[in-house]
Amino acid sequence: MGHSVENSTEKQKPQTKELWKVFWILLAITAVEFIIAFQISSDNNFGKWLKITLFILLTFVKSFYIVGNFMHLRHEVKSMIWTIVIPVVFVVWLLAALVYFEGGYIGSVR
C-alpha cells in the first residue's frame, strides 16, 4: 500500500562532495581578494576606489553563493529569488545614496 515509516526516515548520505566544491570555490574567490589586496596600489584615488569596488563585488558573489547553497535558495523558483534580490539591491542603493549625498561624504574625499 504505502511506504513504511522506515523508508521515510532513512538517513541521507552526507553531501561531502558538494561541500568540498563550495569550499574550493569560496577559497578561490578569497585568494583573488588577497591578490587584489596586495597587488593593486591604493596610493592614488583610482586604485583605492578600484580596490574597494572589487572587494564589494567579490563579497556579493560570495554571499549570494553561500545563500544559494546553504540556505537552499539555489533551487527555488525565480519569483522567490527576485523577492529577495530586489529588496537587497534597493537597501544597498539607499545606503549608498545616504552616505554619498546626505552624509557629506562627497566633500570629505580628497
All heavy atoms as an XYZ file, in Angstrom:
907
protein
N       0.820     -1.182      0.000
C       0.000      0.000      0.000
C       0.866      1.249      0.000
O       1.184      1.763     -1.036
C      -0.912      0.005      1.223
C      -2.189     -0.690      0.953
S      -2.991     -0.997      2.483
C      -4.398     -0.071      2.433
N       1.221      1.747      1.159
C       2.064      2.929      1.252
C       3.474      2.530      1.653
O       3.752      1.365      1.926
N       4.343      3.465      1.669
C       5.691      3.160      2.093
C       5.767      3.203      3.617
O       5.038      3.926      4.276
C       6.712      4.094      1.448
C       6.489      5.542      1.722
N       5.368      6.214      1.299
C       7.235      6.429      2.398
C       5.432      7.453      1.701
N       6.565      7.618      2.377
N       6.631      2.389      4.153
C       6.699      2.263      5.599
C       7.432      3.442      6.224
O       8.067      4.238      5.551
C       7.408      0.954      5.971
O       8.764      1.034      5.580
N       7.335      3.520      7.532
C       7.982      4.594      8.271
C       9.501      4.480      8.139
O      10.205      5.469      8.091
C       7.553      4.554      9.757
C       8.331      5.565     10.582
C       6.071      4.765      9.884
N      10.010      3.264      8.041
C      11.447      3.057      7.928
C      12.009      3.711      6.669
O      13.088      4.280      6.686
C      11.764      1.563      7.924
C      11.442      0.874      9.234
C      11.581     -0.631      9.122
O      12.172     -1.099      8.126
O      11.110     -1.325     10.016
N      11.286      3.631      5.558
C      11.764      4.216      4.318
C      11.780      5.744      4.368
O      12.643      6.373      3.785
C      10.899      3.764      3.139
C      11.146      2.310      2.781
O      12.172      1.746      3.147
N      10.189      1.712      2.097
N      10.819      6.342      5.041
C      10.752      7.793      5.046
C      11.733      8.425      6.031
O      12.009      9.602      5.950
C       9.331      8.257      5.360
O       8.985      7.838      6.667
N      12.252      7.631      6.978
C      13.191      8.183      7.955
C      14.613      7.694      7.731
O      15.436      7.782      8.629
C      12.742      7.823      9.385
O      12.694      6.392      9.509
C      11.408      8.455      9.707
N      14.906      7.163      6.558
C      16.266      6.721      6.269
C      17.221      7.909      6.329
O      16.880      9.022      5.935
C      16.346      6.102      4.869
C      15.756      4.729      4.775
C      15.899      4.167      3.359
O      16.616      4.767      2.544
O      15.283      3.138      3.091
N      18.409      7.633      6.822
C      19.408      8.691      6.871
C      19.935      8.955      5.478
O      20.213      8.035      4.721
C      20.553      8.304      7.793
C      20.172      8.293      9.235
C      21.385      8.088     10.095
C      20.993      8.168     11.543
N      22.145      8.053     12.422
N      20.074     10.231      5.161
C      20.625     10.591      3.865
C      22.133     10.626      3.967
O      22.693     10.941      5.013
C      20.104     11.950      3.432
C      18.640     11.954      3.131
C      18.193     13.323      2.638
O      18.958     14.262      2.587
N      16.926     13.415      2.279
N      22.776     10.303      2.864
C      24.229     10.355      2.827
C      24.678     11.809      2.907
O      24.060     12.682      2.333
C      24.740      9.721      1.531
C      24.514      8.219      1.469
C      24.827      7.643      0.117
C      26.248      7.879     -0.281
N      26.592      7.235     -1.557
N      25.751     12.071      3.645
C      26.232     13.450      3.693
C      26.703     13.905      2.320
O      27.248     13.133      1.546
C      27.387     13.397      4.687
C      27.724     11.970      4.862
C      26.540     11.162      4.425
N      26.493     15.149      2.044
C      26.819     15.701      0.737
C      28.221     16.301      0.772
O      28.405     17.482      0.503
C      25.781     16.744      0.358
C      24.374     16.253      0.451
C      23.714     16.171     -0.891
O      24.127     16.840     -1.812
N      22.712     15.349     -1.010
N      29.199     15.477      1.110
C      30.557     15.998      1.264
C      31.142     16.484     -0.050
O      31.916     17.447     -0.058
C      31.483     14.933      1.881
O      31.444     13.754      1.089
C      31.058     14.619      3.299
N      30.773     15.855     -1.148
C      31.296     16.292     -2.443
C      30.858     17.723     -2.754
O      31.660     18.546     -3.192
C      30.825     15.339     -3.539
C      31.426     15.607     -4.878
C      30.992     14.553     -5.889
C      31.675     14.791     -7.214
N      31.299     13.790     -8.198
N      29.609     18.022     -2.497
C      29.087     19.380     -2.727
C      29.725     20.375     -1.760
O      30.040     21.505     -2.145
C      27.564     19.396     -2.575
C      26.916     20.720     -2.843
C      26.998     21.156     -4.299
O      27.125     20.306     -5.189
O      26.943     22.376     -4.540
N      29.914     19.980     -0.508
C      30.545     20.875      0.466
C      31.988     21.186      0.084
O      32.440     22.321      0.237
C      30.489     20.255      1.858
C      29.114     20.222      2.511
C      29.172     19.490      3.842
C      28.570     21.616      2.695
N      32.717     20.201     -0.396
C      34.097     20.461     -0.828
C      34.127     21.370     -2.047
O      35.009     22.223     -2.172
C      34.841     19.160     -1.121
C      35.348     18.519      0.126
C      34.894     17.375      0.710
C      36.400     19.010      0.972
N      35.593     17.119      1.859
C      36.532     18.103      2.039
C      37.236     20.119      0.931
C      37.466     18.286      3.046
C      38.164     20.286      1.931
C      38.272     19.383      2.975
N      33.164     21.219     -2.942
C      33.079     22.105     -4.106
C      32.860     23.548     -3.659
O      33.528     24.471     -4.136
C      31.941     21.642     -5.019
C      31.739     22.510     -6.230
C      30.542     22.030     -7.030
C      30.202     23.034     -8.104
N      28.926     22.738     -8.750
N      31.937     23.747     -2.719
C      31.678     25.083     -2.185
C      32.932     25.632     -1.514
O      33.292     26.798     -1.698
C      30.490     25.048     -1.189
C      30.342     26.362     -0.448
C      29.199     24.690     -1.908
N      33.610     24.792     -0.739
C      34.836     25.213     -0.062
C      35.880     25.702     -1.055
O      36.474     26.764     -0.870
C      35.399     24.054      0.764
C      36.774     24.307      1.294
C      36.962     25.131      2.386
C      37.881     23.739      0.691
C      38.235     25.375      2.872
C      39.153     23.976      1.161
C      39.333     24.799      2.263
N      36.117     24.951     -2.117
C      37.156     25.327     -3.082
C      36.786     26.595     -3.844
O      37.652     27.423     -4.133
C      37.463     24.176     -4.038
C      38.175     23.045     -3.359
C      37.694     21.791     -3.135
C      39.481     23.090     -2.772
N      38.623     21.056     -2.443
C      39.736     21.820     -2.220
C      40.459     24.072     -2.655
C      40.922     21.513     -1.566
C      41.642     23.766     -2.002
C      41.870     22.506     -1.473
N      35.515     26.752     -4.168
C      35.085     27.971     -4.874
C      35.252     29.195     -3.983
O      35.798     30.218     -4.410
C      33.632     27.824     -5.371
C      33.583     26.812     -6.520
C      33.051     29.167     -5.801
C      32.189     26.431     -6.963
N      34.831     29.101     -2.723
C      34.975     30.221     -1.806
C      36.452     30.505     -1.503
O      36.841     31.667     -1.364
C      34.199     29.966     -0.514
C      32.682     29.934     -0.657
C      32.033     29.555      0.667
C      32.160     31.257     -1.152
N      37.265     29.458     -1.434
C      38.700     29.642     -1.224
C      39.330     30.369     -2.410
O      40.167     31.260     -2.232
C      39.386     28.298     -0.993
C      40.885     28.352     -0.736
C      41.160     29.026      0.606
C      41.474     26.963     -0.774
N      38.923     30.010     -3.621
C      39.463     30.664     -4.819
C      39.088     32.152     -4.852
O      39.927     33.000     -5.163
C      38.953     29.961     -6.072
N      37.846     32.458     -4.522
C      37.426     33.866     -4.505
C      38.191     34.634     -3.432
O      38.624     35.765     -3.657
C      35.899     33.978     -4.296
C      35.165     33.373     -5.496
C      35.475     35.433     -4.114
C      33.670     33.252     -5.309
N      38.396     34.018     -2.272
C      39.160     34.663     -1.209
C      40.609     34.870     -1.630
O      41.211     35.909     -1.325
C      39.083     33.833      0.084
O      37.701     33.655      0.434
C      39.809     34.514      1.224
N      41.182     33.906     -2.351
C      42.554     34.057     -2.847
C      42.644     35.225     -3.828
O      43.615     35.996     -3.803
C      43.009     32.763     -3.510
N      41.631     35.384     -4.670
C      41.600     36.514     -5.593
C      41.538     37.821     -4.809
O      42.199     38.804     -5.154
C      40.408     36.391     -6.573
C      40.185     37.669     -7.349
C      40.624     35.224     -7.520
N      40.773     37.838     -3.715
C      40.699     39.039     -2.883
C      42.061     39.367     -2.266
O      42.448     40.535     -2.196
C      39.659     38.856     -1.778
C      38.240     38.921     -2.273
C      37.227     38.672     -1.185
O      37.547     38.013     -0.174
O      36.084     39.146     -1.348
N      42.798     38.349     -1.835
C      44.133     38.589     -1.288
C      45.078     39.122     -2.351
O      45.878     40.025     -2.084
C      44.704     37.308     -0.674
C      44.391     37.162      0.776
C      43.297     36.427      1.184
C      45.184     37.766      1.736
C      42.991     36.292      2.519
C      44.890     37.643      3.076
C      43.790     36.898      3.474
N      44.986     38.584     -3.552
C      45.837     39.074     -4.648
C      45.518     40.537     -4.934
O      46.421     41.354     -5.102
C      45.658     38.193     -5.899
C      46.251     36.816     -5.645
C      46.288     38.841     -7.118
C      45.910     35.787     -6.709
N      44.244     40.871     -4.968
C      43.842     42.259     -5.193
C      44.378     43.150     -4.079
O      44.880     44.245     -4.327
C      42.303     42.368     -5.300
C      41.818     41.734     -6.599
C      41.847     43.817     -5.214
C      40.321     41.564     -6.664
N      44.288     42.676     -2.841
C      44.713     43.484     -1.698
C      46.198     43.830     -1.762
O      46.603     44.923     -1.378
C      44.404     42.750     -0.393
N      47.010     42.898     -2.259
C      48.457     43.124     -2.250
C      49.022     43.590     -3.586
O      50.151     44.044     -3.644
C      49.183     41.864     -1.792
C      48.910     41.535     -0.351
C      48.214     40.396     -0.009
C      49.328     42.385      0.657
C      47.953     40.098      1.317
C      49.072     42.090      1.984
C      48.379     40.941      2.318
N      48.265     43.485     -4.668
C      48.791     43.847     -5.976
C      48.313     45.205     -6.476
O      49.019     45.865     -7.215
C      48.440     42.772     -7.016
C      49.117     41.452     -6.760
C      50.629     41.560     -6.791
O      51.191     42.251     -7.616
N      51.279     40.876     -5.866
N      47.112     45.602     -6.116
C      46.594     46.889     -6.580
C      46.985     47.953     -5.567
O      46.658     47.851     -4.387
C      45.063     46.851     -6.767
C      44.692     45.872     -7.877
C      44.537     48.239     -7.096
C      43.206     45.735     -8.093
N      47.682     48.937     -6.033
C      48.134     50.017     -5.152
C      46.978     50.953     -4.836
O      46.202     51.327     -5.710
C      49.257     50.799     -5.829
O      49.595     51.920     -5.061
N      46.887     51.329     -3.579
C      45.851     52.282     -3.192
C      46.461     53.653     -2.893
O      45.912     54.432     -2.127
C      45.053     51.756     -2.004
O      45.914     51.499     -0.915
N      47.608     53.914     -3.509
C      48.260     55.214     -3.326
C      47.481     56.341     -3.999
O      47.404     57.441     -3.481
C      49.686     55.187     -3.871
C      50.584     54.279     -3.054
O      50.242     54.005     -1.874
O      51.606     53.830     -3.587
N      46.925     56.041     -5.165
C      46.148     57.072     -5.854
C      44.653     56.813     -5.662
O      44.238     55.756     -5.191
C      46.510     57.145     -7.339
C      46.300     55.823     -8.047
O      45.571     54.967     -7.562
N      46.930     55.656     -9.184
N      43.864     57.771     -6.029
C      42.420     57.702     -5.828
C      41.785     56.588     -6.664
O      40.895     55.884     -6.199
C      41.785     59.053     -6.158
C      40.548     59.316     -5.349
O      40.301     58.639     -4.360
N      39.784     60.314     -5.766
N      42.257     56.418     -7.913
C      41.698     55.385     -8.789
C      41.948     53.996     -8.217
O      41.048     53.155     -8.178
C      42.300     55.493    -10.195
C      41.842     54.390    -11.106
C      40.571     54.400    -11.646
C      42.694     53.338    -11.417
C      40.140     53.386    -12.473
C      42.273     52.311    -12.242
C      40.988     52.336    -12.775
N      43.162     53.736     -7.762
C      43.490     52.428     -7.200
C      42.697     52.110     -5.952
O      42.255     50.982     -5.749
N      42.500     53.134     -5.129
C      41.726     52.946     -3.900
C      40.292     52.568     -4.217
O      39.753     51.605     -3.672
C      41.776     54.217     -3.068
C      40.997     54.113     -1.765
C      41.134     55.370     -0.945
C      40.158     56.401     -1.435
N      40.050     57.575     -0.572
N      39.657     53.307     -5.126
C      38.252     53.030     -5.453
C      38.095     51.748     -6.257
O      37.083     51.060     -6.132
C      37.621     54.217     -6.160
C      37.385     55.335     -5.203
C      38.064     56.515     -5.123
C      36.430     55.362     -4.146
N      37.594     57.272     -4.089
C      36.582     56.593     -3.463
C      35.460     54.468     -3.706
C      35.802     56.935     -2.366
C      34.677     54.832     -2.615
C      34.856     56.035     -1.967
N      39.089     51.421     -7.077
C      39.052     50.142     -7.802
C      39.097     48.978     -6.824
O      38.334     48.017     -6.936
C      40.213     50.055     -8.794
C      40.337     48.739     -9.551
C      39.143     48.540    -10.472
C      41.640     48.696    -10.336
N      39.977     49.079     -5.845
C      40.106     48.024     -4.834
C      38.818     47.880     -4.031
O      38.327     46.767     -3.825
C      41.272     48.367     -3.909
C      41.711     47.236     -3.035
C      42.812     47.661     -2.079
C      44.149     47.553     -2.734
N      45.253     47.721     -1.754
N      38.245     48.996     -3.615
C      37.002     48.952     -2.846
C      35.875     48.341     -3.666
O      35.122     47.484     -3.189
C      36.618     50.367     -2.354
C      37.600     50.837     -1.283
C      35.187     50.412     -1.834
C      37.439     52.287     -0.898
N      35.765     48.750     -4.928
C      34.710     48.231     -5.798
C      34.862     46.728     -6.018
O      33.877     45.982     -5.945
C      34.726     48.963     -7.153
O      34.589     50.366     -6.920
C      33.613     48.484     -8.054
N      36.085     46.278     -6.279
C      36.307     44.848     -6.484
C      36.009     44.040     -5.224
O      35.430     42.953     -5.297
C      37.737     44.597     -6.953
C      38.046     45.068     -8.372
C      39.534     44.900     -8.670
C      37.211     44.313     -9.386
N      36.386     44.556     -4.065
C      36.076     43.861     -2.814
C      34.572     43.744     -2.598
O      34.080     42.692     -2.190
C      36.704     44.570     -1.620
C      38.161     44.285     -1.439
C      39.001     45.265     -0.970
C      38.693     43.049     -1.717
C      40.351     45.014     -0.794
C      40.032     42.790     -1.548
C      40.864     43.769     -1.081
N      33.849     44.812     -2.873
C      32.395     44.779     -2.693
C      31.761     43.776     -3.651
O      30.900     42.982     -3.266
C      31.788     46.185     -2.860
C      32.200     47.062     -1.682
C      30.273     46.133     -2.990
C      31.842     48.519     -1.827
N      32.181     43.794     -4.905
C      31.627     42.855     -5.890
C      31.926     41.409     -5.519
O      31.040     40.544     -5.583
C      32.162     43.176     -7.285
C      31.647     44.466     -7.913
C      32.357     44.725     -9.238
C      30.152     44.393     -8.111
N      33.160     41.121     -5.127
C      33.516     39.748     -4.751
C      32.806     39.313     -3.469
O      32.453     38.137     -3.320
C      35.025     39.611     -4.608
C      35.795     39.664     -5.926
C      37.290     39.681     -5.681
C      35.412     38.494     -6.819
N      32.562     40.242     -2.568
C      31.806     39.912     -1.366
C      30.368     39.558     -1.706
O      29.807     38.609     -1.145
C      31.843     41.086     -0.368
O      33.208     41.360     -0.039
C      31.069     40.771      0.884
N      29.777     40.293     -2.646
C      28.425     39.941     -3.093
C      28.403     38.569     -3.763
O      27.477     37.785     -3.536
C      27.869     40.991     -4.054
C      27.206     42.136     -3.368
C      27.631     43.430     -3.594
C      26.157     41.936     -2.499
C      27.029     44.498     -2.964
C      25.536     42.987     -1.857
C      25.981     44.277     -2.088
N      29.406     38.261     -4.563
C      29.462     36.950     -5.212
C      29.522     35.853     -4.160
O      28.776     34.866     -4.226
C      30.680     36.864     -6.175
C      30.913     35.441     -6.626
C      30.478     37.778     -7.368
N      30.388     36.024     -3.173
C      30.497     35.012     -2.125
C      29.214     34.902     -1.313
O      28.771     33.787     -1.010
C      31.672     35.317     -1.188
C      33.012     35.054     -1.805
C      34.156     34.969     -0.821
C      34.321     36.122      0.085
N      35.557     36.029      0.894
N      28.607     36.030     -0.983
C      27.399     35.967     -0.161
C      26.239     35.315     -0.903
O      25.514     34.504     -0.323
C      27.008     37.354      0.334
O      26.652     38.182     -0.744
N      26.068     35.640     -2.179
C      24.993     35.002     -2.942
C      25.256     33.512     -3.132
O      24.331     32.704     -3.101
C      24.793     35.686     -4.295
C      23.986     36.943     -4.208
C      24.560     38.167     -4.491
C      22.650     36.905     -3.824
C      23.829     39.339     -4.400
C      21.907     38.069     -3.726
C      22.499     39.288     -4.017
N      26.517     33.132     -3.272
C      26.840     31.709     -3.401
C      26.559     30.962     -2.097
O      26.007     29.868     -2.108
C      28.306     31.547     -3.811
C      28.625     30.166     -4.274
C      28.213     29.726     -5.530
C      29.309     29.274     -3.472
C      28.474     28.450     -5.970
C      29.582     27.996     -3.898
C      29.165     27.586     -5.147
O      29.414     26.315     -5.554
N      26.897     31.577     -0.972
C      26.633     30.961      0.326
C      25.136     30.849      0.569
O      24.638     29.801      0.997
C      27.321     31.759      1.454
C      28.833     31.575      1.373
C      26.809     31.347      2.822
C      29.619     32.513      2.248
N      24.406     31.919      0.298
C      22.953     31.889      0.487
C      22.317     30.850     -0.431
O      21.432     30.097     -0.019
C      22.346     33.290      0.242
C      20.836     33.232      0.108
C      22.745     34.225      1.353
N      22.777     30.773     -1.655
C      22.214     29.814     -2.594
C      22.440     28.376     -2.180
O      21.571     27.528     -2.345
N      23.601     28.094     -1.628
C      23.908     26.717     -1.261
C      23.426     26.337      0.129
O      22.785     25.305      0.306
C      25.417     26.472     -1.361
C      25.833     26.231     -2.777
O      25.383     25.283     -3.390
N      26.653     27.103     -3.310
N      23.745     27.135      1.117
C      23.467     26.730      2.491
C      22.076     27.093      2.964
O      21.585     26.513      3.934
C      24.525     27.313      3.430
C      25.878     26.735      3.163
C      26.907     27.537      2.724
C      26.116     25.382      3.315
C      28.150     27.010      2.463
C      27.353     24.840      3.060
C      28.380     25.655      2.629
N      21.438     28.054      2.314
C      20.049     28.347      2.641
C      19.117     27.731      1.602
O      17.916     27.985      1.616
C      19.837     29.855      2.745
C      20.596     30.463      3.915
S      20.412     32.228      4.032
C      18.702     32.336      4.533
N      19.685     26.967      0.703
C      18.948     26.192     -0.302
C      18.059     27.047     -1.193
O      16.995     26.626     -1.618
C      18.116     25.094      0.369
C      18.907     24.259      1.315
N      19.856     23.373      0.882
C      18.922     24.196      2.662
C      20.408     22.783      1.931
N      19.863     23.277      3.019
N      18.496     28.270     -1.472
C      17.722     29.129     -2.353
C      18.102     28.951     -3.821
O      17.443     29.496     -4.697
C      17.893     30.598     -1.959
C      17.275     30.981     -0.630
C      17.543     32.445     -0.336
C      15.796     30.704     -0.622
N      19.149     28.193     -4.067
C      19.582     27.971     -5.446
C      18.528     27.192     -6.242
O      18.384     27.366     -7.439
C      20.903     27.199     -5.442
C      21.479     26.948     -6.797
C      22.835     26.341     -6.695
N      22.830     25.236     -5.750
C      23.578     24.161     -5.874
N      24.389     24.048     -6.872
N      23.526     23.200     -4.981
N      17.771     26.376     -5.558
C      16.785     25.536     -6.238
C      15.372     26.098     -6.168
O      14.424     25.444     -6.577
C      16.804     24.128     -5.631
C      18.150     23.495     -5.660
N      18.769     23.107     -6.817
C      19.025     23.219     -4.670
C      19.953     22.600     -6.547
N      20.138     22.657     -5.238
N      15.246     27.302     -5.642
C      13.922     27.923     -5.550
C      13.499     28.464     -6.914
O      14.310     28.631     -7.812
C      13.941     29.068     -4.533
C      14.135     28.631     -3.118
C      12.962     27.850     -2.563
O      11.817     28.095     -2.997
O      13.201     26.993     -1.711
N      12.236     28.780     -7.009
C      11.719     29.342     -8.248
C      12.213     30.772     -8.397
O      12.567     31.437     -7.422
C      10.180     29.290     -8.285
C       9.688     27.864     -8.339
C       9.580     30.017     -7.106
N      12.248     31.255     -9.596
C      12.789     32.584     -9.896
C      12.047     33.698     -9.160
O      12.659     34.665     -8.720
C      12.751     32.855    -11.401
C      13.627     31.934    -12.203
C      15.079     32.244    -11.970
C      15.924     31.358    -12.840
N      17.275     31.232    -12.383
N      10.743     33.597     -9.024
C       9.994     34.660     -8.343
C      10.411     34.770     -6.876
O      10.486     35.874     -6.334
C       8.491     34.416     -8.456
O       8.149     33.189     -7.846
N      10.718     33.644     -6.240
C      11.179     33.676     -4.852
C      12.547     34.346     -4.761
O      12.798     35.140     -3.853
C      11.241     32.250     -4.301
C      11.800     32.146     -2.938
S      10.708     32.886     -1.740
C      11.522     32.410     -0.244
N      13.415     34.052     -5.706
C      14.744     34.659     -5.716
C      14.633     36.162     -5.917
O      15.294     36.941     -5.228
C      15.621     34.004     -6.806
C      15.903     32.550     -6.429
C      16.917     34.764     -7.005
C      16.571     31.751     -7.520
N      13.776     36.605     -6.829
C      13.642     38.041     -7.092
C      13.040     38.785     -5.910
O      13.323     39.957     -5.699
C      12.843     38.294     -8.354
C      13.658     38.015     -9.571
C      13.441     37.030    -10.488
C      14.832     38.703    -10.002
N      14.427     37.065    -11.445
C      15.288     38.085    -11.178
C      15.554     39.770     -9.491
C      16.410     38.504    -11.860
C      16.686     40.196    -10.174
C      17.102     39.567    -11.342
N      12.200     38.110     -5.106
C      11.647     38.774     -3.928
C      12.714     38.999     -2.865
O      12.520     39.806     -1.954
C      10.486     37.973     -3.302
O      10.956     36.680     -2.925
C       9.321     37.859     -4.251
N      13.824     38.324     -2.972
C      14.940     38.540     -2.054
C      15.955     39.500     -2.657
O      16.452     40.407     -1.984
C      15.610     37.194     -1.699
C      14.620     36.329     -0.915
C      16.885     37.413     -0.910
C      15.063     34.916     -0.730
N      16.273     39.358     -3.930
C      17.324     40.151     -4.565
C      16.919     41.615     -4.719
O      17.714     42.516     -4.425
C      17.698     39.535     -5.939
C      18.615     40.461     -6.715
C      18.354     38.185     -5.742
N      15.715     41.885     -5.162
C      15.290     43.267     -5.417
C      15.316     44.118     -4.146
O      15.871     45.219     -4.162
C      13.922     43.305     -6.127
C      14.102     42.797     -7.557
C      13.332     44.696     -6.123
C      12.827     42.663     -8.333
N      14.773     43.654     -3.010
C      14.900     44.482     -1.804
C      16.351     44.699     -1.362
O      16.694     45.784     -0.889
C      14.122     43.702     -0.742
C      13.160     42.874     -1.510
C      13.857     42.532     -2.786
N      17.202     43.701     -1.528
C      18.614     43.862     -1.165
C      19.258     44.946     -2.025
O      20.008     45.796     -1.521
C      19.373     42.524     -1.293
C      20.869     42.738     -1.231
C      18.929     41.555     -0.219
N      18.953     44.953     -3.314
C      19.510     45.974     -4.214
C      19.043     47.361     -3.791
O      19.842     48.303     -3.745
C      19.115     45.678     -5.678
C      19.424     46.852     -6.588
C      19.815     44.425     -6.163
N      17.774     47.502     -3.440
C      17.259     48.810     -3.020
C      17.861     49.259     -1.687
O      18.131     50.435     -1.492
C      15.736     48.811     -2.955
C      15.091     48.945     -4.299
C      14.178     48.012     -4.744
C      15.398     50.011     -5.131
C      13.591     48.129     -5.997
C      14.813     50.142     -6.379
C      13.919     49.196     -6.818
N      18.067     48.342     -0.771
C      18.684     48.704      0.509
C      20.121     49.165      0.293
O      20.564     50.159      0.872
C      18.606     47.526      1.507
C      19.499     47.760      2.710
C      17.171     47.308      1.951
N      20.867     48.454     -0.550
C      22.241     48.861     -0.852
C      22.243     50.228     -1.532
O      23.063     51.095     -1.209
C      22.946     47.798     -1.723
C      24.255     48.314     -2.271
C      23.166     46.527     -0.919
N      21.337     50.443     -2.462
C      21.236     51.743     -3.137
C      20.914     52.851     -2.131
O      21.487     53.931     -2.172
C      20.169     51.692     -4.226
C      19.927     53.032     -4.848
C      20.672     53.656     -5.808
C      18.885     53.947     -4.511
N      20.139     54.889     -6.100
C      19.043     55.092     -5.311
C      17.818     53.898     -3.608
C      18.184     56.171     -5.231
C      16.973     54.976     -3.530
C      17.165     56.099     -4.341
N      19.985     52.581     -1.209
C      19.622     53.565     -0.198
C      20.820     53.910      0.688
O      21.085     55.084      0.950
C      18.471     53.041      0.665
C      18.075     53.917      1.850
C      17.486     55.234      1.363
C      17.103     53.184      2.738
N      21.549     52.898      1.129
C      22.718     53.162      1.973
C      23.769     53.974      1.220
O      24.354     54.914      1.768
C      23.310     51.846      2.464
C      22.481     51.105      3.505
C      23.093     49.738      3.787
C      22.358     51.918      4.769
N      24.019     53.609     -0.030
C      24.998     54.353     -0.826
C      24.555     55.792     -1.025
O      25.358     56.720     -0.912
C      25.202     53.656     -2.171
N      23.274     55.997     -1.305
C      22.765     57.353     -1.511
C      22.860     58.171     -0.234
O      23.233     59.348     -0.271
C      21.312     57.303     -1.998
N      22.545     57.567      0.891
C      22.615     58.294      2.156
C      24.057     58.668      2.501
O      24.320     59.780      2.952
C      21.991     57.475      3.279
C      20.472     57.342      3.239
C      19.985     56.393      4.323
C      19.815     58.692      3.373
N      24.970     57.759      2.303
C      26.374     58.053      2.609
C      26.917     59.079      1.635
O      27.598     60.026      2.017
C      27.219     56.763      2.578
C      28.700     57.078      2.583
C      26.869     55.873      3.750
N      26.607     58.920      0.377
C      27.196     59.759     -0.670
C      26.632     61.179     -0.651
O      27.375     62.153     -0.657
C      26.971     59.103     -2.027
C      27.737     59.731     -3.152
C      29.109     59.590     -3.253
C      27.074     60.467     -4.119
C      29.815     60.164     -4.288
C      27.764     61.049     -5.162
C      29.138     60.894     -5.246
O      29.838     61.458     -6.271
N      25.323     61.296     -0.632
C      24.697     62.606     -0.749
C      24.393     63.254      0.598
O      24.721     64.415      0.819
C      23.411     62.528     -1.563
C      23.635     62.166     -3.000
C      23.224     60.947     -3.497
C      24.285     63.037     -3.846
C      23.440     60.621     -4.825
C      24.502     62.720     -5.173
C      24.082     61.497     -5.654
N      23.760     62.523      1.477
C      23.290     63.113      2.717
C      24.365     63.154      3.795
O      24.300     63.973      4.696
C      22.079     62.330      3.246
C      20.887     62.346      2.335
C      20.290     63.732      2.201
O      20.370     64.525      3.151
O      19.755     64.024      1.119
N      25.338     62.278      3.709
C      26.337     62.204      4.768
C      27.478     63.177      4.610
O      28.390     63.192      5.430
N      27.474     63.976      3.572
C      28.557     64.909      3.370
C      29.855     64.224      2.965
O      30.925     64.801      3.055
N      29.767     63.009      2.519
C      30.955     62.235      2.170
C      31.604     62.762      0.904
O      32.783     62.634      0.713
C      30.562     60.764      1.993
C      31.731     59.820      1.928
C      32.505     59.580      3.049
C      32.069     59.206      0.733
C      33.563     58.723      2.999
C      33.140     58.355      0.669
C      33.894     58.102      1.803
O      34.956     57.255      1.747
N      30.819     63.403      0.053
C      31.301     63.886     -1.230
C      32.380     64.955     -1.041
O      33.360     64.992     -1.753
C      30.122     64.396     -2.067
C      30.201     63.871     -3.458
C      30.061     65.878     -2.141
C      28.962     64.183     -4.250
N      32.238     65.813     -0.059
C      33.195     66.897      0.124
C      34.402     66.488      0.922
O      35.438     67.170      0.891
N      34.333     65.353      1.646
C      35.451     64.987      2.504
C      36.482     64.124      1.805
O      37.541     63.882      2.352
C      34.922     64.256      3.748
O      34.338     63.046      3.372
N      36.197     63.641      0.608
C      37.136     62.810     -0.135
C      38.140     63.701     -0.846
O      37.769     64.620     -1.551
C      36.407     61.908     -1.154
C      37.385     61.114     -1.977
C      35.441     60.992     -0.441
N      39.412     63.445     -0.667
C      40.429     64.251     -1.335
C      41.371     63.381     -2.086
O      41.720     62.360     -1.861
C      41.208     65.065     -0.326
C      40.317     66.093      0.282
C      41.098     66.945      1.230
N      40.131     67.855      1.805
C      40.465     69.040      2.235
N      41.677     69.456      2.180
N      39.554     69.814      2.743
